[in-house]
């Protein structure tokens, strides 16, 4: 709301700078009128956007409160599930064993355990990593007295959960938020984010996540593009562990067939 309320002041400041710039350089009246007309259209658009944004913020607040209630309800249900987790696990194994052969049941149970391990390690590690990055960003921005430090740190922390694209997704809106208040600080913000992301990618991330993915950068990018297209924002979050899970199953099948044929399973053996 504070950002929206300040937009008219930002427009006035930019208008004065444009007028001062036009006074310094000679511009023919015909072109000056065209520029002035286009600038008025832009100002009217910005004011209309700011006016329409307040109701949208109200709807967003309503959605957030609804989501918070869903989270609280999910936590309550999770507590009951955790209390009886051994019983539910035993019931699940019982049902699986009743429908499949012993070999098939063991395979299904092993895959469920593998999926739980992959998703659990990735998501919990990413959430912890993003929380640390959010706190680190807030601390550094506060030291440099950046505007909207809390809002920007929250955006950076949330989007950091998304692998590969996360830092870029979070940095773009944050840059424009700071740009309205102070253009020099906005460019300093980009430098700060670049340093923080390097620290995260080379030190914090590997320490927390380790080599939990076990796939190349190409497959990470591929999984994000496909999952993001099919599942939206949720796909960007779960796309990588989902792909790792599917990748591990295909890897088992391929290596199993190679072993039956007496062929090597190591990829390097197939380089020409």
C-alpha positions in Angstrom: 0.0 0.0 0.0 2.9 2.4 0.8 4.4 1.6 -2.5 1.2 2.4 -4.4 0.6 5.6 -2.5 4.0 6.8 -3.4 3.6 6.2 -7.1 2.2 9.7 -7.9 5.2 11.3 -6.2 7.5 9.1 -8.3 5.7 10.2 -11.4 6.1 13.9 -10.5 9.9 13.4 -9.9 10.3 11.7 -13.2 8.3 14.4 -14.9 10.5 17.1 -13.5 13.7 15.2 -14.6 12.3 14.9 -18.2 11.4 18.6 -18.3 14.9 19.6 -17.1 16.4 17.2 -19.6 14.3 18.7 -22.5 15.4 22.2 -21.4 19.0 21.3 -21.6 18.7 19.8 -25.2 16.9 21.5 -28.0 13.9 19.5 -29.2 11.7 20.6 -32.1 8.2 21.6 -31.0 6.6 18.8 -33.1 8.7 16.1 -31.5 8.3 17.7 -28.1 4.5 17.6 -28.4 4.6 14.0 -29.4 6.8 13.1 -26.4 4.5 15.1 -24.1 1.4 13.3 -25.4 3.0 9.9 -24.9 4.2 10.8 -21.5 0.7 11.9 -20.5 -0.7 8.6 -21.7 1.9 6.8 -19.6 1.1 8.9 -16.5 -2.6 8.2 -16.9 -1.9 4.5 -17.3 0.2 4.4 -14.2 -2.4 6.3 -12.1 -5.1 4.0 -13.4 -2.9 0.9 -12.6 -2.2 2.2 -9.1 -6.0 2.9 -8.5 -6.9 -0.6 -9.7 -4.1 -2.1 -7.6 -5.7 -1.4 -4.2 -8.8 -3.6 -4.8 -6.5 -6.3 -6.2 -4.4 -6.0 -3.0 -7.6 -6.5 -1.0 -8.4 -9.6 -3.0 -4.8 -10.8 -2.6 -5.0 -10.3 1.2 -8.2 -12.3 1.2 -6.5 -15.1 -0.7 -3.5 -15.0 1.6 -5.7 -15.3 4.7 -7.5 -18.2 3.1 -4.2 -19.8 2.3 -3.0 -19.3 5.9 -6.2 -21.0 7.1 -5.5 -23.9 4.8 -1.9 -24.1 6.1 -3.2 -24.2 9.7 -5.7 -26.9 8.8 -3.0 -28.8 7.0 -0.7 -28.6 10.1 -3.5 -30.0 12.3 -4.2 -32.9 9.9 -0.5 -33.5 9.7 -0.2 -33.8 13.4 -2.9 -36.5 13.5 -1.2 -38.3 10.6 2.1 -38.2 12.4 0.6 -39.6 15.6 -0.6 -42.7 13.7 2.0 -42.8 11.0 3.2 -46.3 11.9 -0.4 -47.6 11.7 -1.1 -45.9 8.4 2.2 -47.2 6.9 1.3 -50.7 8.1 -2.1 -50.4 6.5 -0.6 -49.2 3.3 1.9 -52.1 3.1 -1.0 -54.5 4.0 -3.1 -53.2 1.0 -0.1 -53.3 -1.4 0.8 -56.9 -0.3 -2.8 -58.0 -0.8 -3.0 -56.8 -4.4 0.5 -57.6 -5.7 3.0 -60.5 -5.6 5.7 -60.4 -2.9 8.3 -59.2 -5.5 5.9 -56.5 -6.9 4.9 -55.4 -3.4 8.5 -55.0 -2.3 9.2 -53.0 -5.4 6.3 -50.6 -4.9 7.2 -50.1 -1.2 10.8 -49.4 -2.2 9.7 -46.8 -4.8 7.5 -45.1 -2.2 10.4 -45.0 0.2 12.7 -43.6 -2.5 10.2 -40.9 -3.5 9.7 -39.9 0.2 13.5 -39.6 0.6 14.0 -37.6 -2.7 11.1 -35.1 -2.0 11.8 -34.9 1.7 15.5 -34.1 1.4 15.0 -31.7 -1.5 12.1 -29.7 -0.2 13.2 -29.5 3.4 16.7 -28.5 2.3 15.4 -25.9 -0.1 13.1 -24.4 2.4 15.9 -24.1 5.0 18.3 -22.7 2.3 15.7 -20.1 1.3 15.0 -19.1 4.9 18.7 -18.5 5.4 18.9 -16.5 2.2 15.9 -14.4 3.2 17.4 -13.6 6.6 20.8 -12.9 5.0 19.3 -10.6 2.4 17.3 -8.7 5.0 20.4 -8.2 7.1 22.5 -6.9 4.3 19.7 -4.7 2.8 19.2 -3.2 6.3 22.9 -2.5 6.7 22.9 -0.6 3.3 19.5 1.0 4.3 17.7 -0.2 1.2 14.0 0.8 0.9 11.4 -1.9 1.5 14.0 -4.3 2.9 11.4 -6.6 4.5 9.3 -6.9 1.4 12.2 -7.4 -0.9 13.8 -10.0 1.4 10.5 -11.9 1.6 10.3 -12.0 -2.2 13.9 -13.1 -2.6 13.5 -15.8 0.1 10.2 -17.2 -1.4 11.4 -17.3 -5.0 14.7 -18.9 -4.0 12.8 -22.2 -3.4 12.6 -22.4 -7.2 15.9 -23.9 -8.5 17.8 -22.1 -11.3 15.2 -19.5 -12.2 14.4 -18.5 -8.6 17.1 -15.8 -8.1 16.1 -14.1 -11.4 12.3 -14.3 -10.7 12.8 -12.7 -7.3 15.4 -10.1 -8.4 13.3 -8.5 -11.2 10.3 -7.2 -9.2 12.5 -6.3 -6.2 14.7 -4.3 -8.5 11.7 -2.2 -9.8 10.4 -1.8 -6.3 13.7 -0.2 -5.2 14.1 1.7 -8.5 11.0 3.8 -7.7 12.6 4.9 -4.4 16.2 5.2 -5.5 17.7 4.3 -8.9 21.3 4.1 -7.6 20.3 1.8 -4.7 18.4 -0.4 -7.2 21.6 -1.1 -9.1 23.5 -1.7 -5.9 20.7 -4.2 -5.0 21.5 -6.2 -8.2 25.1 -6.4 -7.2 24.2 -7.4 -3.7 21.8 -10.1 -5.0 24.5 -11.4 -7.3 27.0 -11.8 -4.4 24.3 -13.4 -2.2 23.4 -15.9 -4.9 27.0 -16.8 -5.5 27.4 -17.5 -1.8 24.2 -19.6 -1.9 25.1 -21.5 -5.0 28.7 -22.3 -4.0 28.6 -22.5 -0.2 25.2 -22.5 1.5 23.2 -24.6 -1.0 25.7 -27.4 -1.4 26.3 -27.6 2.4 22.5 -28.0 3.0 21.4 -30.0 0.0 24.6 -31.8 -0.8 24.5 -33.8 -4.0 20.9 -34.8 -3.4 19.9 -34.3 -7.1 22.5 -36.3 -8.9 21.6 -34.9 -12.3 23.2 -32.4 -14.7 22.2 -28.8 -15.0 20.5 -29.5 -18.3 18.1 -32.0 -16.8 17.3 -29.5 -14.0 16.5 -26.8 -16.6 14.5 -29.4 -18.7 12.4 -30.5 -15.7 11.6 -26.9 -14.7 10.5 -26.0 -18.2 8.2 -29.0 -18.5 6.8 -29.0 -15.0 6.3 -25.2 -15.0 4.4 -25.5 -18.3 2.1 -28.3 -17.0 1.7 -27.4 -13.3 2.5 -23.7 -13.1 4.2 -22.3 -10.0 3.8 -25.7 -8.1 5.6 -27.4 -11.0 8.6 -25.0 -10.6 8.9 -26.1 -6.9 8.3 -29.9 -7.3 9.5 -30.3 -10.9 13.1 -31.1 -10.0 12.5 -33.8 -7.3 9.7 -35.3 -9.5 12.1 -35.6 -12.4 14.8 -37.1 -10.2 12.3 -39.7 -9.0 11.3 -40.6 -12.6 14.9 -40.5 -13.7 15.9 -43.0 -11.0 13.2 -45.4 -12.1 14.2 -45.3 -15.8 17.9 -45.6 -14.7 17.0 -48.8 -12.8 15.2 -50.3 -15.7 17.9 -49.5 -18.2 20.7 -50.8 -16.0 18.7 -53.9 -15.2 18.3 -54.7 -18.9 22.0 -54.1 -19.6 23.0 -56.4 -16.7 20.9 -59.2 -18.2 22.7 -58.8 -21.5 26.1 -58.8 -19.8 26.8 -55.2 -20.8 28.5 -52.4 -18.7 26.2 -50.0 -16.9 28.6 -47.1 -16.6 27.8 -44.3 -19.1 31.5 -43.6 -19.7 31.8 -47.1 -21.2 29.7 -45.9 -24.2 31.8 -43.0 -25.2 33.3 -43.5 -28.6 
